[in-house]
Amino acid sequence: SLLSVLNERKFNDGERVLDVDLWSVISASNEVPTEDSQQALFDRFLIRVQVDYISEDKRNKLFNFKSNERDKPLQRLSLDEVREIKGIAMKSITEPVPEGSPVFEMLK
């Protein structure tokens, strides 16, 4: 499950357990979790951005979008840059971090 990948860096494909070399995870969802069973996964994502629905006219433009060479990413993040962003994110935590939580483990 995704939670196993995030917590343990392991993936079970049904026949074997594979190590996962994971730097960061970016996710999207149609709604914020409301059930306790979903909260454990939601808590693993430290930076959350909520966006409004796309209007119908912009949705049509998005679905008809044609990619080309100039749409390719201009820059990729290095591992050092990801670590720097993580450090900045950790400094922005304003509430006490519960001992044993995933964030507490990352701050060790």
CNS distance restraints for C-alpha pairs under 8 A (distance, minus, plus):
assign (resid   1 and name CA) (resid   5 and name CA) 6.56 0.50 0.50
assign (resid   1 and name CA) (resid  11 and name CA) 6.93 0.50 0.50
assign (resid   1 and name CA) (resid  12 and name CA) 7.49 0.50 0.50
assign (resid   2 and name CA) (resid   6 and name CA) 6.19 0.50 0.50
assign (resid   2 and name CA) (resid  41 and name CA) 7.99 0.50 0.50
assign (resid   3 and name CA) (resid   7 and name CA) 5.99 0.50 0.50
assign (resid   3 and name CA) (resid  40 and name CA) 7.97 0.50 0.50
assign (resid   3 and name CA) (resid  41 and name CA) 6.04 0.50 0.50
assign (resid   4 and name CA) (resid   8 and name CA) 5.39 0.50 0.50
assign (resid   4 and name CA) (resid   9 and name CA) 6.60 0.50 0.50
assign (resid   4 and name CA) (resid  10 and name CA) 6.04 0.50 0.50
assign (resid   4 and name CA) (resid  11 and name CA) 6.66 0.50 0.50
assign (resid   5 and name CA) (resid   9 and name CA) 4.37 0.50 0.50
assign (resid   5 and name CA) (resid  10 and name CA) 4.92 0.50 0.50
assign (resid   5 and name CA) (resid  11 and name CA) 5.66 0.50 0.50
assign (resid   5 and name CA) (resid  20 and name CA) 6.87 0.50 0.50
assign (resid   6 and name CA) (resid  44 and name CA) 7.52 0.50 0.50
assign (resid   7 and name CA) (resid 102 and name CA) 7.36 0.50 0.50
assign (resid   9 and name CA) (resid  19 and name CA) 6.01 0.50 0.50
assign (resid   9 and name CA) (resid  20 and name CA) 4.90 0.50 0.50
assign (resid   9 and name CA) (resid  21 and name CA) 6.88 0.50 0.50
assign (resid   9 and name CA) (resid  22 and name CA) 6.85 0.50 0.50
assign (resid  10 and name CA) (resid  17 and name CA) 6.42 0.50 0.50
assign (resid  10 and name CA) (resid  18 and name CA) 5.55 0.50 0.50
assign (resid  10 and name CA) (resid  19 and name CA) 4.71 0.50 0.50
assign (resid  10 and name CA) (resid  20 and name CA) 5.41 0.50 0.50
assign (resid  11 and name CA) (resid  17 and name CA) 5.53 0.50 0.50
assign (resid  11 and name CA) (resid  18 and name CA) 5.09 0.50 0.50
assign (resid  11 and name CA) (resid  19 and name CA) 6.46 0.50 0.50
assign (resid  11 and name CA) (resid  20 and name CA) 6.70 0.50 0.50
assign (resid  12 and name CA) (resid  16 and name CA) 5.78 0.50 0.50
assign (resid  12 and name CA) (resid  17 and name CA) 4.38 0.50 0.50
assign (resid  12 and name CA) (resid  18 and name CA) 6.26 0.50 0.50
assign (resid  13 and name CA) (resid  17 and name CA) 6.55 0.50 0.50
assign (resid  13 and name CA) (resid  18 and name CA) 7.72 0.50 0.50
assign (resid  23 and name CA) (resid  79 and name CA) 7.37 0.50 0.50
assign (resid  23 and name CA) (resid  82 and name CA) 7.59 0.50 0.50
assign (resid  24 and name CA) (resid  82 and name CA) 7.76 0.50 0.50
assign (resid  33 and name CA) (resid  38 and name CA) 5.71 0.50 0.50
assign (resid  33 and name CA) (resid  39 and name CA) 6.25 0.50 0.50
assign (resid  33 and name CA) (resid  42 and name CA) 7.04 0.50 0.50
assign (resid  34 and name CA) (resid  38 and name CA) 7.15 0.50 0.50
assign (resid  34 and name CA) (resid  39 and name CA) 7.31 0.50 0.50
assign (resid  35 and name CA) (resid  39 and name CA) 6.48 0.50 0.50
assign (resid  36 and name CA) (resid  40 and name CA) 7.26 0.50 0.50
assign (resid  38 and name CA) (resid  42 and name CA) 6.41 0.50 0.50
assign (resid  39 and name CA) (resid  43 and name CA) 5.97 0.50 0.50
assign (resid  40 and name CA) (resid  44 and name CA) 6.99 0.50 0.50
assign (resid  41 and name CA) (resid  45 and name CA) 7.63 0.50 0.50
assign (resid  44 and name CA) (resid 102 and name CA) 6.90 0.50 0.50
assign (resid  44 and name CA) (resid 103 and name CA) 7.79 0.50 0.50
assign (resid  46 and name CA) (resid  89 and name CA) 7.58 0.50 0.50
assign (resid  47 and name CA) (resid  89 and name CA) 7.58 0.50 0.50
assign (resid  54 and name CA) (resid  58 and name CA) 6.25 0.50 0.50
assign (resid  54 and name CA) (resid  59 and name CA) 5.80 0.50 0.50
assign (resid  55 and name CA) (resid  59 and name CA) 5.96 0.50 0.50
assign (resid  56 and name CA) (resid  60 and name CA) 6.28 0.50 0.50
assign (resid  57 and name CA) (resid  61 and name CA) 6.49 0.50 0.50
assign (resid  58 and name CA) (resid  62 and name CA) 6.10 0.50 0.50
assign (resid  59 and name CA) (resid  63 and name CA) 6.19 0.50 0.50
assign (resid  60 and name CA) (resid  64 and name CA) 6.18 0.50 0.50
assign (resid  61 and name CA) (resid  65 and name CA) 6.10 0.50 0.50
assign (resid  67 and name CA) (resid  71 and name CA) 6.21 0.50 0.50
assign (resid  68 and name CA) (resid  72 and name CA) 7.47 0.50 0.50
assign (resid  77 and name CA) (resid  81 and name CA) 5.82 0.50 0.50
assign (resid  77 and name CA) (resid  82 and name CA) 6.46 0.50 0.50
assign (resid  78 and name CA) (resid  82 and name CA) 6.32 0.50 0.50
assign (resid  79 and name CA) (resid  83 and name CA) 6.19 0.50 0.50
assign (resid  80 and name CA) (resid  84 and name CA) 6.20 0.50 0.50
assign (resid  81 and name CA) (resid  85 and name CA) 6.21 0.50 0.50
assign (resid  82 and name CA) (resid  86 and name CA) 6.15 0.50 0.50
assign (resid  83 and name CA) (resid  87 and name CA) 6.22 0.50 0.50
assign (resid  84 and name CA) (resid  88 and name CA) 6.37 0.50 0.50
assign (resid  85 and name CA) (resid  89 and name CA) 6.14 0.50 0.50
assign (resid  86 and name CA) (resid  90 and name CA) 6.10 0.50 0.50
assign (resid  87 and name CA) (resid  91 and name CA) 6.33 0.50 0.50
assign (resid  88 and name CA) (resid  92 and name CA) 6.52 0.50 0.50
assign (resid  89 and name CA) (resid  93 and name CA) 6.99 0.50 0.50
assign (resid  90 and name CA) (resid 107 and name CA) 7.66 0.50 0.50
assign (resid  97 and name CA) (resid 101 and name CA) 7.25 0.50 0.50
assign (resid  97 and name CA) (resid 103 and name CA) 6.87 0.50 0.50
assign (resid  97 and name CA) (resid 104 and name CA) 5.90 0.50 0.50
assign (resid  98 and name CA) (resid 104 and name CA) 6.53 0.50 0.50
assign (resid  99 and name CA) (resid 104 and name CA) 5.72 0.50 0.50
assign (resid  99 and name CA) (resid 105 and name CA) 7.92 0.50 0.50
assign (resid 100 and name CA) (resid 104 and name CA) 5.98 0.50 0.50
assign (resid 100 and name CA) (resid 105 and name CA) 6.46 0.50 0.50
assign (resid 101 and name CA) (resid 105 and name CA) 6.34 0.50 0.50
assign (resid 102 and name CA) (resid 106 and name CA) 6.33 0.50 0.50
assign (resid 103 and name CA) (resid 107 and name CA) 6.27 0.50 0.50
assign (resid 104 and name CA) (resid 108 and name CA) 6.57 0.50 0.50
